[in-house]
Amino acid sequence: MINQETLLQNYDDKKSNYFLLDVRSPFEFEESHLPGAINIPIEELENNFSELPKTKHIITYCMHGVRSGLAEDFLREKGFRADVLENGLSFWKGQISSGKGD
């Protein structure tokens, strides 16, 4: 699990090597998402996890942390370095993007 403060302090640092994965529905993603995140809904993760970079630290998130917790467990089983964003977007204090473009 990674908390907001750690992510906000380190996300732009090239050494942090974070990769943001939004596991909500495409509709939810289009409404709002973290800048730079990609969207693979939890229901599609099993068929699309090979698209994710093995060399990055994947931060999974959803609205409250339930779906992203499942995604974190799944990715760790597949050998990825993954953490879930604590409390998800429901308590996010950083920048939010809306629409398909950042």
Sequence and secondary structure as in RCSB ss.txt:
>XXXX:A:sequence
MINQETLLQNYDDKKSNYFLLDVRSPFEFEESHLPGAINIPIEELENNFSELPKTKHIITYCMHGVRSGLAEDFL
REKGFRADVLENGLSFWKGQISSGKGD
>XXXX:A:secstr
 B HHHHHHHTT TTT EEEEE S HHHHHH B TT EE  GGGHHHHGGGS TTSEEEEE SSSHHHHHHHHHH
HHTT EEEEBTTGGGG  S  B SS  
